[in-house]
Amino acid sequence: GGRGRGGPMPRDVLVSKALSKLLRHSAEKEGLKLDEAGYINLKDVMNNQKIRSVKPTLDEIKQIVAENDKQRFSLIHKSAAASAASIPADDAATSTASDIPSQVSESDDPADYLIRANQGHSLEVASENLLTPITEENLPSVVVHGTTHAAWPQIVATGGLKRMARTHVHFASGLPAAFKSEDNDAGAAPVISGMRNSSSVLVYVDIKKALEAGVKFWKSENGVILSEGDENGVIGLQFFSRVEDRTGGQGVLVVNGKV
């Protein structure tokens, strides 16, 4: 299956990619102002030259936000943002703007809406405003990062996973449906985001041990686990509970931090 090389991209993919690039990486360079939670007024986004070139309608953007399989975006009504801002910080983890009925109202004026990317920013957006902190109380049972055979020696050489140009290292809280792992719970819900299906090396992190060492972890609205790493932007090998080679036949590469 799949489209031939050079074939036209499906319309929704074209618009989604343009939105992702702008909201995650180039908004500030394009003169768009993100609020502290990463939201930008939708009218400003739709007036941006890069977005105007694909000419999305408001209804099209609403549909892409609602139906994107990785839930990449949040779209809220301006009144919902005001209500969300008034929620005490302690309740923010359980109460988001999406709890507010006017989240996507019937207004057909883009200026009434705010949009953001849920994660993947190279722009500096304060984690506290975009994400839910992970603590002892809400620990995911699995935290796994997918990488490649080519990247693995570099990970070992640098002493762990680096966030590189992004603000966070991305993890999934389970394996994509196409994956099998010895201890993966067959009844678990499929994971929607956080790992590419092409990942050939799976890095499982002992999140409890990492948290105890002061490394912060967060959960985005679409369930991706994120971490800035330590003060050097690294999640050290000592926090790797297990590393599996999925495709190269080398089996388990690391157990409890030891290569």
C-alpha positions in Angstrom: 0.0 0.0 0.0 1.0 3.6 0.5 1.2 6.3 -2.1 3.9 6.2 -4.7 7.0 8.4 -4.2 6.3 11.9 -5.4 2.5 11.3 -5.3 0.3 14.0 -3.8 0.0 14.0 -0.1 -3.5 13.5 1.3 -5.1 16.9 2.0 -5.4 16.3 5.8 -1.7 15.3 6.0 -0.6 18.4 4.1 -2.5 20.7 6.5 -1.5 18.8 9.6 2.2 18.9 8.6 2.0 22.7 7.9 0.3 23.3 11.3 2.9 21.0 13.1 5.9 22.8 11.7 4.5 26.2 12.5 3.2 25.5 16.0 6.2 23.4 17.1 9.1 25.1 15.6 8.7 28.3 13.6 6.0 30.4 15.2 8.3 32.9 16.9 10.4 33.3 13.8 7.2 34.0 11.9 6.2 36.7 14.4 3.4 34.7 16.1 3.0 35.1 19.8 2.6 31.9 21.9 1.0 32.3 25.3 2.6 30.6 28.2 0.7 27.4 27.6 1.8 27.3 24.0 -1.5 28.5 22.4 -1.7 30.9 19.5 -4.8 32.7 18.1 -6.1 30.7 15.2 -6.8 33.7 13.1 -3.1 34.6 13.3 -2.2 31.0 12.4 -4.5 31.0 9.4 -3.2 34.3 8.2 0.4 33.1 8.3 1.9 32.8 4.8 2.9 29.1 5.3 -0.6 28.1 6.3 -2.3 30.3 3.7 -0.4 28.4 1.0 -2.5 25.3 1.9 -5.7 27.3 2.4 -7.3 25.4 5.2 -10.9 26.3 6.3 -11.9 26.6 9.9 -14.0 23.4 9.6 -11.1 21.6 8.1 -8.8 22.5 11.0 -11.5 21.5 13.6 -11.8 18.1 11.8 -8.0 17.6 11.7 -7.7 18.5 15.4 -10.5 16.1 16.3 -9.5 13.2 14.1 -5.7 13.2 14.2 -4.7 9.7 15.3 -1.8 11.0 17.4 -3.9 13.9 18.9 -1.2 16.3 18.0 -3.2 19.5 18.5 -5.5 21.2 21.0 -8.1 23.7 19.8 -10.1 25.7 22.4 -12.5 28.6 22.4 -11.0 31.8 23.9 -13.5 31.7 26.8 -12.3 28.2 27.6 -8.8 29.4 27.9 -9.9 32.1 30.4 -11.7 29.5 32.4 -8.7 27.1 32.2 -6.4 29.9 33.4 -8.5 30.3 36.5 -8.2 26.6 37.6 -5.9 26.3 40.6 -2.5 24.7 39.7 -3.2 21.7 42.0 -6.3 20.9 39.9 -4.8 21.5 36.5 -3.7 17.9 36.1 -7.3 16.6 36.3 -9.1 19.6 34.7 -8.1 20.9 31.3 -9.7 23.3 28.9 -11.2 20.3 27.2 -13.5 19.8 30.2 -15.2 23.1 29.4 -18.3 22.7 27.1 -17.3 25.7 25.0 -14.1 24.0 24.0 -15.0 24.1 20.3 -18.1 26.2 20.0 -20.2 26.9 17.0 -18.4 30.2 16.3 -17.2 30.5 12.7 -14.7 33.3 13.5 -11.1 31.9 13.7 -10.3 34.8 16.0 -12.5 33.2 18.7 -10.2 30.1 18.9 -6.7 29.3 20.2 -4.6 26.3 18.9 -1.4 24.6 20.0 0.7 21.6 19.4 0.5 19.2 22.3 4.2 18.3 22.3 7.3 18.1 20.1 8.3 21.8 20.4 11.7 23.1 19.7 10.3 26.5 20.9 10.7 27.1 24.6 7.2 26.6 26.1 7.1 26.1 29.9 6.6 22.4 30.7 4.4 23.3 33.7 1.9 25.0 31.4 1.8 22.5 28.6 2.1 19.2 30.5 1.0 17.3 33.6 3.9 16.5 35.9 4.5 12.8 36.6 4.9 11.9 40.3 4.8 8.8 42.5 1.0 9.1 42.4 0.6 8.8 38.6 3.5 6.7 37.5 3.0 4.9 34.1 3.7 1.2 34.3 5.8 1.4 31.1 8.1 4.1 29.8 9.8 3.2 26.6 11.8 5.2 23.9 12.2 3.8 20.4 15.5 4.4 18.6 17.5 2.8 15.7 20.5 0.5 15.4 22.5 3.4 13.9 21.8 5.7 16.9 22.4 3.1 19.6 26.2 3.3 19.7 26.0 7.1 20.0 23.5 6.8 22.9 26.0 4.5 24.7 28.9 6.8 23.9 27.2 9.9 25.3 26.0 8.1 28.4 22.3 8.1 27.7 19.4 9.6 25.8 19.9 13.3 24.8 17.1 15.6 24.0 19.1 17.0 21.0 17.4 20.1 19.3 14.0 19.4 21.0 13.1 20.5 24.5 12.3 16.9 25.6 13.1 13.3 25.0 9.9 11.5 23.9 8.7 8.2 25.4 5.6 6.0 24.9 3.7 4.6 27.8 3.4 1.2 26.0 4.2 -0.3 22.6 2.5 0.5 19.3 0.0 -2.2 18.3 2.5 -3.6 15.7 5.1 -4.4 18.4 5.5 -7.5 20.5 7.5 -7.6 23.7 8.0 -10.4 26.2 6.1 -8.7 29.0 3.7 -6.5 27.0 0.2 -6.8 28.4 -1.9 -8.1 25.4 -5.0 -6.4 26.9 -3.4 -3.0 27.2 -4.9 -0.1 25.2 -2.9 0.7 22.0 -0.5 3.6 22.5 -1.2 6.5 20.2 2.0 8.4 20.3 5.5 8.7 21.5 7.3 6.2 19.3 7.8 5.6 15.6 6.8 2.2 14.2 10.2 2.0 12.5 12.0 1.9 15.9 14.3 -1.1 16.0 15.8 -0.7 19.5 13.5 -0.2 22.5 14.9 1.6 25.6 12.8 0.9 28.8 13.4 3.5 31.5 13.0 2.9 35.3 11.0 6.1 35.8 10.8 5.6 39.6 14.6 5.5 39.9 15.0 8.5 37.5 12.4 10.6 39.5 14.1 9.8 42.8 17.4 11.1 41.2 15.6 14.4 40.4 14.9 13.9 36.7 11.5 15.4 35.8 9.0 13.6 33.6 5.8 15.0 32.2 2.7 13.7 30.3 1.3 15.6 27.3 -2.4 15.8 26.6 -2.1 13.0 24.0 -0.4 10.6 26.4 3.3 11.1 25.4 5.8 10.9 28.2 8.4 13.6 28.0 11.6 14.5 29.9 14.1 17.3 29.7 16.7 15.0 31.3 19.2 16.0 33.9 21.0 19.4 34.0 22.9 18.3 30.8 19.7 17.3 29.0 20.5 13.6 29.3 18.6 10.6 30.7 21.5 8.5 31.9 22.2 4.8 31.1 21.9 4.0 34.8 18.1 4.6 34.4 17.7 2.1 31.6 16.0 -0.9 33.1 16.2 -2.9 29.8 17.1 -2.3 26.2 15.8 -4.7 23.5 17.0 -5.2 19.9 13.7 -5.8 18.1 15.0 -6.6 14.6 18.7 -7.3 14.6 18.7 -10.5 16.5 20.9 -9.3 19.4 18.2 -9.7 22.0 18.6 -7.8 25.2 21.3 -5.1 25.0 21.1 -3.6 28.5 19.8 -4.9 31.9 19.5 -2.6 34.9 21.8 0.1 33.5 24.6 -2.3 32.4 25.5 -2.6 28.7 
